[in-house]
Amino acid sequence: MRMKLALLSDLHANLQAFEACIAHARAAGATQFALLGDFVGYGGDPGAVVDRVMRLVDAGAFAVRGNHDALAVLPPVAAQTLGESSAAWTHAQLDATQHAFLDALPLMRTHEDCLLVHASAHAPERWLYVDDARSAAQSLRAALDAHPQTRFIFGGHVHRQSLYYRGAGAELMAFAPTPGVVLPVPRHRHWVATVGSVGQPRDGDARAMYALFDTQRAKLVFQRVRYDVAAAVRAIDRAGVDAYSSQRLVAGR
């Protein structure tokens, strides 16, 4: 059955960016959603974003857990990073139902020949970055060991959009996608994609990121979406979250 699968990752409690990407995906014909983790952290609306994720999952969306989701359930005693320092605040903003939802999310899930994961399919609990051909190949090997039918791996975590593929040789090749350009991704190859960040892009462009995959036609398009950054900044300010988080939204860093 044909499906246009919208792939969204790293929402980071940015309700404005999340809603803009959902609306954009539906206007582009999305019939299913895959939510690839890090629903909270950094942004000012963790409860509202998790509620929105829960409603989508109730309606049939796929979802996996990210490292910030795990931190929000069980914050570290001694924070060493910005993300860890905001985890206790995020934990306090969520109710028991939201905690239980995040805690129950799987690290990976499959759908037909697609594998969905927040970071790498290799030791997903270690939150390894897929940020070059070597780490993409490591993720692919692990996916194929566990699920030999895998042709596509979709993840996030690196806050950038990238695509790797296996051609005639054994090595994976990197490809830099152009937003809005439809890419053929035929099934005789293997593909590893990072779909970017909805809520906190880090490539110098403030626009939100997601990707749309046509499962029947094997075509993938990486998207950039304008949203109300000022409103997201105000939400961070109202919440009293570290000001650096709002500065990053404006700069796309």
Backbone as CSV, one residue per row, in Angstrom:
resi,resn,N_x,N_y,N_z,CA_x,CA_y,CA_z,C_x,C_y,C_z
1,MET,0.831,-1.193,0.000,0.000,0.000,0.000,0.867,1.245,0.000
2,ARG,0.536,2.207,-0.845,1.319,3.429,-0.915,1.127,4.264,0.349
3,MET,2.224,4.816,0.830,2.193,5.672,2.001,3.138,6.841,1.772
4,LYS,2.694,8.036,2.122,3.592,9.180,2.161,3.884,9.439,3.628
5,LEU,5.096,9.073,4.014,5.503,9.044,5.409,6.291,10.300,5.752
6,ALA,5.741,11.119,6.652,6.441,12.313,7.135,7.319,11.916,8.310
7,LEU,8.603,12.258,8.227,9.596,11.865,9.220,10.072,13.110,9.959
8,LEU,9.763,13.175,11.271,10.084,14.346,12.074,10.903,13.920,13.285
9,SER,11.989,14.632,13.536,12.850,14.304,14.667,13.251,15.565,15.405
10,ASP,13.711,15.386,16.637,14.296,16.481,17.418,13.362,17.689,17.476
11,LEU,12.170,17.448,18.011,11.175,18.515,18.146,11.591,19.514,19.222
12,HIS,12.205,19.032,20.257,12.795,19.837,21.329,11.842,20.884,21.904
13,ALA,10.636,20.427,22.206,9.651,21.255,22.915,9.354,22.562,22.200
14,ASN,9.537,22.563,20.886,9.258,23.744,20.063,7.910,23.522,19.384
15,LEU,6.848,23.966,20.050,5.496,23.712,19.565,5.229,24.416,18.241
16,GLN,5.743,25.621,18.082,5.497,26.395,16.858,6.103,25.689,15.641
17,ALA,7.337,25.221,15.758,7.974,24.520,14.646,7.280,23.190,14.367
18,PHE,6.892,22.479,15.411,6.225,21.193,15.269,4.903,21.338,14.515
19,GLU,4.085,22.289,14.948,2.795,22.493,14.288,2.983,22.924,12.837
20,ALA,3.985,23.756,12.566,4.232,24.198,11.192,4.629,23.021,10.302
21,CYS,5.453,22.112,10.822,5.876,20.958,10.022,4.727,19.981,9.801
22,ILE,3.896,19.775,10.825,2.727,18.902,10.662,1.816,19.458,9.567
23,ALA,1.548,20.762,9.623,0.670,21.381,8.621,1.283,21.284,7.233
24,HIS,2.584,21.529,7.129,3.277,21.455,5.837,3.214,20.034,5.278
25,ALA,3.451,19.049,6.137,3.440,17.660,5.688,2.059,17.243,5.201
26,ARG,1.034,17.649,5.922,-0.323,17.292,5.504,-0.672,17.959,4.182
27,ALA,-0.249,19.204,4.006,-0.502,19.891,2.735,0.242,19.216,1.590
28,ALA,1.382,18.574,1.895,2.165,17.866,0.883,1.669,16.443,0.659
29,GLY,0.598,16.051,1.349,-0.001,14.740,1.115,0.407,13.648,2.065
30,ALA,1.027,13.988,3.197,1.435,12.957,4.151,0.229,12.155,4.628
31,THR,0.374,10.852,4.645,-0.680,9.964,5.120,-0.297,9.238,6.405
32,GLN,0.958,9.362,6.813,1.444,8.716,8.032,2.592,9.551,8.584
33,PHE,2.793,9.458,9.907,3.859,10.210,10.562,4.774,9.255,11.325
34,ALA,6.064,9.556,11.275,7.062,8.864,12.083,7.799,9.917,12.892
35,LEU,7.772,9.764,14.209,8.336,10.746,15.131,9.564,10.106,15.773
36,LEU,10.743,10.683,15.479,11.999,9.988,15.717,12.740,10.450,16.966
37,GLY,11.996,10.911,17.960,12.596,11.140,19.267,13.067,12.550,19.536
38,ASP,13.497,12.762,20.778,13.847,14.073,21.327,12.680,15.043,21.179
39,PHE,11.586,14.663,21.793,10.395,15.499,21.776,10.528,16.673,22.738
40,VAL,11.406,16.538,23.721,11.583,17.566,24.745,13.042,18.016,24.779
41,GLY,13.314,18.978,25.684,14.656,19.520,25.837,14.818,20.816,25.066
42,TYR,15.377,21.825,25.720,15.719,23.128,25.154,14.527,24.071,25.004
43,GLY,13.401,23.614,24.489,12.277,24.491,24.172,11.372,24.760,25.355
44,GLY,10.388,25.647,25.148,9.562,26.125,26.239,8.232,25.425,26.431
45,ASP,7.878,24.461,25.558,6.547,23.835,25.634,6.624,22.308,25.654
46,PRO,7.353,21.739,26.614,7.480,20.268,26.599,6.159,19.537,26.772
47,GLY,5.305,20.002,27.689,4.043,19.315,27.918,3.142,19.337,26.703
48,ALA,3.032,20.501,26.063,2.165,20.621,24.891,2.687,19.781,23.734
49,VAL,3.996,19.726,23.564,4.564,18.929,22.473,4.349,17.441,22.727
50,VAL,4.596,16.985,23.947,4.386,15.566,24.242,2.913,15.201,24.076
51,ASP,2.018,16.070,24.494,0.588,15.804,24.280,0.273,15.647,22.797
52,ARG,0.867,16.514,21.980,0.633,16.458,20.532,1.191,15.161,19.950
53,VAL,2.360,14.759,20.403,2.950,13.489,19.970,2.048,12.332,20.373
54,MET,1.553,12.358,21.600,0.687,11.279,22.074,-0.579,11.174,21.238
55,ARG,-1.153,12.300,20.862,-2.360,12.258,20.029,-2.048,11.670,18.659
56,LEU,-0.910,12.021,18.092,-0.539,11.459,16.790,-0.319,9.951,16.884
57,VAL,0.330,9.513,17.953,0.545,8.075,18.141,-0.797,7.357,18.318
58,ASP,-1.704,7.951,19.075,-3.037,7.356,19.224,-3.739,7.220,17.876
59,ALA,-3.412,8.130,16.944,-4.016,8.096,15.610,-3.258,7.184,14.646
60,GLY,-2.183,6.541,15.129,-1.477,5.585,14.294,-0.055,5.934,13.936
61,ALA,0.472,7.065,14.406,1.847,7.450,14.086,2.840,6.506,14.756
62,PHE,4.014,6.358,14.128,5.123,5.622,14.722,5.928,6.584,15.599
63,ALA,6.546,6.080,16.649,7.373,6.938,17.489,8.463,6.106,18.159
64,VAL,9.645,6.712,18.311,10.755,6.096,19.041,11.301,7.112,20.041
65,ARG,12.075,6.620,20.992,12.601,7.453,22.067,13.937,8.083,21.684
66,GLY,14.141,9.326,22.137,15.414,9.997,21.980,16.106,10.173,23.310
67,ASN,17.352,10.623,23.270,18.121,10.774,24.498,17.521,11.814,25.445
68,HIS,16.967,12.908,24.916,16.364,13.913,25.780,15.068,13.408,26.403
69,ASP,14.371,12.529,25.720,13.172,11.914,26.294,13.554,11.043,27.485
70,ALA,14.642,10.278,27.329,15.116,9.439,28.426,15.563,10.293,29.614
71,LEU,16.240,11.402,29.335,16.689,12.300,30.405,15.509,12.921,31.148
72,ALA,14.450,13.239,30.419,13.286,13.859,31.053,12.581,12.892,31.997
73,VAL,12.643,11.607,31.699,12.035,10.609,32.577,12.885,10.415,33.825
74,LEU,14.198,10.366,33.657,15.112,10.128,34.775,16.274,11.123,34.676
75,PRO,16.097,12.328,35.173,17.156,13.343,35.056,18.404,12.934,35.833
76,PRO,19.584,13.301,35.334,20.818,12.976,36.059,20.936,13.791,37.339
77,VAL,21.592,13.217,38.331,21.777,13.915,39.609,22.725,15.083,39.441
78,ALA,23.797,14.876,38.696,24.791,15.930,38.465,24.837,16.228,36.967
79,ALA,24.278,17.365,36.566,24.232,17.728,35.146,25.590,18.203,34.667
80,GLN,25.973,17.762,33.452,27.247,18.160,32.870,27.098,18.878,31.530
81,THR,25.911,18.875,30.966,25.663,19.532,29.686,24.405,20.387,29.800
82,LEU,24.202,21.257,28.795,22.999,22.082,28.778,21.746,21.225,28.751
83,GLY,21.777,20.176,27.944,20.614,19.288,27.863,20.311,18.618,29.188
84,GLU,21.358,18.189,29.879,21.169,17.546,31.177,20.674,18.540,32.223
85,SER,21.157,19.771,32.145,20.744,20.763,33.136,19.270,21.138,32.981
86,SER,18.731,21.026,31.768,17.309,21.343,31.562,16.404,20.142,31.794
87,ALA,17.004,18.953,31.998,16.196,17.740,32.121,15.336,17.753,33.382
88,ALA,15.881,18.255,34.501,15.103,18.293,35.741,13.910,19.236,35.598
89,TRP,14.126,20.386,34.935,13.021,21.317,34.691,11.968,20.655,33.810
90,THR,12.402,20.000,32.750,11.464,19.331,31.853,10.686,18.251,32.591
91,HIS,11.390,17.485,33.400,10.738,16.422,34.178,9.586,16.993,34.999
92,ALA,9.811,18.164,35.602,8.789,18.768,36.458,7.603,19.304,35.665
93,GLN,7.801,19.579,34.375,6.713,20.110,33.546,5.773,19.019,33.049
94,LEU,6.206,17.774,33.112,5.428,16.664,32.566,4.691,15.932,33.670
95,ASP,3.509,15.421,33.344,2.749,14.664,34.339,3.077,13.173,34.235
96,ALA,2.464,12.397,35.095,2.778,10.970,35.172,2.452,10.247,33.868
97,THR,1.374,10.631,33.216,1.007,9.995,31.950,2.045,10.283,30.882
98,GLN,2.525,11.499,30.832,3.552,11.866,29.848,4.871,11.159,30.136
99,HIS,5.251,11.086,31.428,6.456,10.335,31.784,6.343,8.881,31.326
100,ALA,5.205,8.274,31.603,5.008,6.864,31.255,5.069,6.663,29.745
101,PHE,4.500,7.603,29.002,4.526,7.511,27.549,5.970,7.539,27.036
102,LEU,6.746,8.513,27.492,8.135,8.620,27.032,8.938,7.390,27.434
103,ASP,8.711,6.897,28.646,9.483,5.765,29.145,9.177,4.486,28.378
104,ALA,7.973,4.384,27.840,7.557,3.157,27.140,7.945,3.143,25.667
105,LEU,8.428,4.255,25.152,8.774,4.297,23.734,9.935,3.358,23.422
106,PRO,9.902,2.673,22.298,11.021,1.802,21.914,12.197,2.624,21.397
107,LEU,13.376,2.028,21.436,14.554,2.682,20.865,14.542,2.603,19.344
108,MET,13.967,1.556,18.800,13.865,1.378,17.353,12.537,0.715,17.045
109,ARG,12.071,0.909,15.823,10.954,0.119,15.332,11.068,0.011,13.824
110,THR,10.454,-1.002,13.300,10.498,-1.229,11.862,9.106,-1.118,11.269
111,HIS,9.076,-0.767,10.003,7.841,-0.811,9.220,8.237,-1.235,7.813
112,GLU,7.830,-2.450,7.440,8.212,-3.025,6.152,9.738,-2.985,6.018
113,ASP,10.290,-2.293,5.020,11.744,-2.289,4.851,12.396,-1.019,5.400
114,CYS,11.685,-0.319,6.287,12.215,0.890,6.929,12.525,0.602,8.395
115,LEU,13.642,1.112,8.862,13.977,1.060,10.272,14.033,2.487,10.797
116,LEU,13.326,2.739,11.889,13.237,4.062,12.496,14.010,4.052,13.804
117,VAL,14.875,5.049,13.998,15.711,5.117,15.196,16.081,6.577,15.426
118,HIS,16.309,6.944,16.673,16.688,8.338,16.920,18.121,8.609,16.481
119,ALA,19.041,7.756,16.894,20.462,7.966,16.611,20.955,6.881,15.656
120,SER,21.801,5.973,16.148,22.329,4.897,15.309,21.644,3.580,15.652
121,ALA,21.463,2.734,14.648,20.944,1.388,14.898,21.979,0.521,15.595
122,HIS,23.226,0.957,15.594,24.283,0.273,16.343,24.260,0.787,17.780
123,ALA,23.936,-0.073,18.730,23.836,0.308,20.138,22.995,1.571,20.301
124,PRO,21.715,1.520,19.946,20.899,2.732,19.961,20.815,3.394,21.328
125,GLU,21.004,2.612,22.391,20.953,3.170,23.742,22.167,4.058,24.058
126,ARG,23.191,4.017,23.219,24.383,4.853,23.439,24.286,6.192,22.712
127,TRP,23.263,6.384,21.909,23.001,7.667,21.233,24.201,8.107,20.394
128,LEU,24.705,7.221,19.579,25.846,7.530,18.708,25.392,8.398,17.538
129,TYR,26.247,9.316,17.117,25.915,10.202,16.004,26.196,9.534,14.666
130,VAL,25.256,9.646,13.756,25.465,9.229,12.367,25.770,10.502,11.591
131,ASP,27.058,10.830,11.518,27.462,12.108,10.942,28.547,11.993,9.879
132,ASP,28.806,10.758,9.436,29.726,10.549,8.319,29.465,9.163,7.737
133,ALA,30.150,8.846,6.642,29.893,7.575,5.963,30.253,6.383,6.837
134,ARG,31.291,6.523,7.656,31.694,5.410,8.518,30.606,5.082,9.544
135,SER,30.105,6.106,10.226,29.076,5.854,11.239,27.760,5.421,10.598
136,ALA,27.475,5.900,9.390,26.283,5.445,8.672,26.408,3.962,8.325
137,ALA,27.600,3.538,7.911,27.826,2.126,7.584,27.688,1.248,8.828
138,GLN,28.169,1.749,9.950,28.041,1.011,11.212,26.568,0.829,11.582
139,SER,25.794,1.870,11.406,24.360,1.789,11.684,23.688,0.806,10.743
140,LEU,24.056,0.852,9.470,23.449,-0.042,8.485,23.781,-1.496,8.777
141,ARG,25.023,-1.790,9.129,25.397,-3.174,9.445,24.571,-3.712,10.608
142,ALA,24.407,-2.897,11.635,23.625,-3.335,12.787,22.158,-3.559,12.411
143,ALA,21.622,-2.666,11.589,20.227,-2.808,11.162,20.037,-4.095,10.372
144,LEU,20.943,-4.372,9.459,20.814,-5.576,8.623,21.000,-6.851,9.436
145,ASP,21.849,-6.805,10.456,22.014,-7.972,11.325,20.704,-8.300,12.040
146,ALA,20.015,-7.259,12.487,18.778,-7.475,13.242,17.558,-7.634,12.343
147,HIS,17.563,-6.912,11.228,16.402,-6.897,10.315,16.925,-6.941,8.877
148,PRO,17.198,-8.140,8.354,17.833,-8.262,7.034,17.065,-7.612,5.895
149,GLN,15.758,-7.382,6.078,14.964,-6.793,5.004,15.145,-5.278,4.906
150,THR,15.895,-4.671,5.821,16.032,-3.215,5.867,16.637,-2.663,4.581
151,ARG,16.004,-1.660,4.016,16.547,-0.907,2.881,16.753,0.558,3.226
152,PHE,15.988,1.034,4.208,16.046,2.448,4.583,16.175,2.564,6.096
153,ILE,17.112,3.372,6.550,17.208,3.751,7.959,16.942,5.248,8.037
154,PHE,15.992,5.620,8.879,15.672,7.030,9.095,15.929,7.385,10.550
155,GLY,16.701,8.440,10.772,17.001,8.885,12.121,17.157,10.388,12.193
156,GLY,17.549,10.856,13.351,17.768,12.280,13.580,19.043,12.481,14.365
157,HIS,18.945,13.174,15.512,19.999,13.310,16.502,21.095,14.304,16.119
158,VAL,21.473,14.385,14.847,22.578,15.262,14.456,22.102,16.668,14.089
159,HIS,20.801,16.887,14.015,20.221,18.211,13.735,20.616,18.746,12.357
160,ARG,20.963,17.863,11.464,21.282,18.226,10.085,20.650,17.202,9.150
161,GLN,20.444,17.598,7.910,19.873,16.698,6.918,20.994,16.102,6.068
162,SER,21.015,14.795,5.984,22.056,14.122,5.208,21.531,12.794,4.692
163,LEU,22.217,12.278,3.685,21.803,11.023,3.062,23.048,10.249,2.659
164,TYR,23.051,8.965,2.986,24.144,8.057,2.626,23.534,6.863,1.892
165,TYR,24.288,6.320,0.938,23.763,5.179,0.200,24.898,4.244,-0.178
166,ARG,24.539,2.984,-0.383,25.491,1.977,-0.847,25.254,1.742,-2.316
167,GLY,26.260,2.012,-3.109,26.179,1.806,-4.538,26.696,0.431,-4.930
168,ALA,27.524,0.382,-5.945,28.036,-0.899,-6.428,29.064,-1.496,-5.484
169,GLY,29.802,-0.647,-4.751,30.835,-1.132,-3.849,30.312,-1.369,-2.443
170,ALA,31.244,-1.707,-1.551,30.868,-2.010,-0.175,30.732,-0.757,0.677
171,GLU,31.407,0.321,0.269,31.408,1.537,1.071,30.136,2.351,0.847
172,LEU,29.759,3.105,1.874,28.642,4.031,1.727,29.137,5.362,1.184
173,MET,28.296,5.986,0.395,28.603,7.279,-0.199,27.704,8.336,0.436
174,ALA,28.272,9.517,0.654,27.494,10.622,1.223,26.917,11.477,0.105
175,PHE,25.694,11.953,0.325,25.025,12.832,-0.634,24.414,13.990,0.141
176,ALA,24.635,15.203,-0.324,24.083,16.382,0.337,22.753,16.741,-0.307
177,PRO,21.629,16.521,0.362,20.325,16.793,-0.247,20.023,18.283,-0.309
178,THR,19.255,18.667,-1.315,18.758,20.035,-1.454,17.299,20.066,-1.030
179,PRO,16.935,20.931,-0.092,15.542,20.964,0.359,14.569,21.180,-0.792
180,GLY,13.487,20.426,-0.778,12.435,20.556,-1.775,12.658,19.778,-3.049
181,VAL,13.822,19.162,-3.213,14.137,18.396,-4.422,13.830,16.922,-4.174
182,VAL,12.986,16.347,-5.022,12.593,14.946,-4.868,13.732,14.044,-5.326
183,LEU,14.112,13.099,-4.461,15.233,12.206,-4.748,14.747,10.777,-4.945
184,PRO,15.074,10.150,-6.064,14.802,8.711,-6.195,15.712,7.937,-5.238
185,VAL,15.133,7.015,-4.474,15.914,6.187,-3.552,15.542,4.720,-3.809
186,PRO,15.982,4.158,-4.935,15.546,2.823,-5.338,15.962,1.744,-4.351
187,ARG,15.163,0.707,-4.280,15.344,-0.329,-3.277,16.472,-1.309,-3.591
188,HIS,17.094,-1.229,-4.743,18.233,-2.106,-4.978,19.475,-1.595,-4.244
189,ARG,19.374,-0.412,-3.618,20.450,0.120,-2.779,19.973,0.198,-1.332
190,HIS,20.917,0.427,-0.428,20.593,0.693,0.965,20.802,2.175,1.237
191,TRP,19.927,2.750,2.087,19.923,4.183,2.334,19.880,4.474,3.826
192,VAL,20.670,5.451,4.248,20.674,5.919,5.630,20.472,7.432,5.588
193,ALA,19.379,7.902,6.194,19.044,9.329,6.149,18.930,9.887,7.555
194,THR,19.462,11.088,7.762,19.154,11.852,8.962,18.272,13.010,8.504
195,VAL,17.111,13.123,9.141,16.067,14.000,8.607,16.129,15.421,9.156
196,GLY,17.103,15.698,10.032,17.243,17.039,10.574,16.383,17.251,11.800
197,SER,16.355,18.483,12.282,15.640,18.821,13.504,14.471,19.752,13.218
198,VAL,13.307,19.363,13.707,12.148,20.248,13.644,12.373,21.473,14.523
199,GLY,12.788,21.240,15.765,12.743,22.284,16.765,14.004,23.036,17.053
200,GLN,15.157,22.563,16.533,16.403,23.275,16.783,17.435,22.963,15.698
201,PRO,17.241,23.491,14.475,18.229,23.290,13.410,19.597,23.844,13.802
202,ARG,20.647,23.217,13.300,22.001,23.653,13.650,22.896,23.754,12.423
203,ASP,22.330,24.205,11.321,23.142,24.362,10.114,23.178,25.812,9.643
204,GLY,22.824,26.731,10.533,22.838,28.141,10.177,21.571,28.645,9.514
205,ASP,20.561,27.811,9.436,19.279,28.149,8.826,18.206,27.897,9.877
206,ALA,17.446,28.935,10.239,16.480,28.819,11.323,15.233,28.016,10.951
207,ARG,15.009,27.752,9.665,13.809,27.028,9.259,13.815,25.599,9.795
208,ALA,12.620,25.125,10.175,12.470,23.766,10.681,12.745,22.751,9.570
209,MET,13.088,21.542,9.981,13.446,20.468,9.051,12.549,19.250,9.258
210,TYR,12.236,18.574,8.189,11.673,17.226,8.242,11.852,16.608,6.861
211,ALA,11.421,15.365,6.675,11.522,14.706,5.371,10.225,13.966,5.077
212,LEU,9.968,13.745,3.800,8.756,13.066,3.347,9.161,11.942,2.397
213,PHE,8.724,10.735,2.721,9.111,9.547,1.969,7.880,8.903,1.344
214,ASP,7.897,8.762,0.027,6.854,8.055,-0.700,7.276,6.591,-0.785
215,THR,6.624,5.729,-0.011,7.090,4.352,0.115,6.908,3.538,-1.157
216,GLN,5.853,3.802,-1.905,5.607,3.023,-3.117,6.525,3.450,-4.253
217,ARG,6.671,4.735,-4.440,7.495,5.252,-5.538,8.968,5.346,-5.176
218,ALA,9.310,5.072,-3.904,10.684,5.142,-3.414,11.316,6.493,-3.751
219,LYS,10.652,7.540,-3.274,11.147,8.893,-3.479,11.150,9.622,-2.139
220,LEU,12.208,10.390,-1.914,12.421,11.073,-0.650,12.679,12.546,-0.919
221,VAL,12.051,13.405,-0.117,12.301,14.840,-0.251,12.537,15.415,1.143
222,PHE,13.643,16.126,1.283,13.962,16.825,2.519,13.329,18.215,2.465
223,GLN,12.683,18.590,3.554,11.921,19.837,3.567,12.479,20.830,4.580
224,ARG,12.321,22.130,4.282,12.561,23.212,5.237,11.285,24.033,5.331
225,VAL,10.930,24.413,6.557,9.641,25.053,6.809,9.849,26.301,7.663
226,ARG,9.337,27.423,7.181,9.354,28.638,7.997,8.289,28.533,9.085
227,TYR,8.608,29.050,10.244,7.643,29.053,11.343,7.869,30.309,12.179
228,ASP,7.045,30.508,13.176,7.102,31.710,14.006,8.197,31.547,15.058
229,VAL,9.426,31.859,14.672,10.570,31.730,15.578,10.394,32.649,16.786
230,ALA,9.888,33.852,16.553,9.714,34.805,17.652,8.790,34.238,18.730
231,ALA,7.727,33.559,18.316,6.816,32.964,19.287,7.498,31.842,20.070
232,ALA,8.337,31.063,19.398,9.083,30.001,20.081,10.070,30.591,21.086
233,VAL,10.688,31.714,20.721,11.605,32.399,21.640,10.842,32.919,22.856
234,ARG,9.666,33.489,22.628,8.866,33.984,23.753,8.471,32.848,24.691
235,ALA,8.169,31.685,24.139,7.812,30.540,24.974,8.984,30.125,25.861
236,ILE,10.192,30.168,25.297,11.387,29.850,26.088,11.585,30.883,27.193
237,ASP,11.424,32.154,26.835,11.600,33.224,27.822,10.577,33.115,28.942
238,ARG,9.317,32.849,28.593,8.269,32.719,29.616,8.560,31.553,30.549
239,ALA,9.099,30.483,29.981,9.367,29.291,30.782,10.596,29.455,31.665
240,GLY,11.435,30.444,31.350,12.654,30.633,32.121,13.752,29.662,31.753
241,VAL,13.670,29.095,30.563,14.710,28.197,30.067,15.950,29.026,29.739
242,ASP,17.109,28.402,29.775,18.367,29.094,29.487,18.265,29.909,28.201
243,ALA,18.692,31.178,28.258,18.577,32.088,27.111,19.357,31.593,25.904
244,TYR,20.391,30.799,26.122,21.175,30.274,25.002,20.290,29.463,24.056
245,SER,19.287,28.780,24.607,18.399,27.965,23.772,17.623,28.823,22.788
246,SER,17.174,30.003,23.217,16.446,30.870,22.301,17.382,31.534,21.287
247,GLN,18.594,31.856,21.698,19.565,32.420,20.766,19.885,31.444,19.644
248,ARG,19.946,30.167,19.970,20.233,29.152,18.958,19.116,29.048,17.921
249,LEU,17.872,29.236,18.363,16.763,29.167,17.422,16.888,30.262,16.368
250,VAL,17.205,31.460,16.805,17.302,32.609,15.882,18.447,32.412,14.898
251,ALA,19.574,31.886,15.408,20.756,31.711,14.567,20.743,30.414,13.780
252,GLY,19.867,29.498,14.141,19.904,28.176,13.512,21.153,27.419,13.857
253,ARG,21.652,27.649,15.067,22.885,27.004,15.520,22.668,26.260,16.833
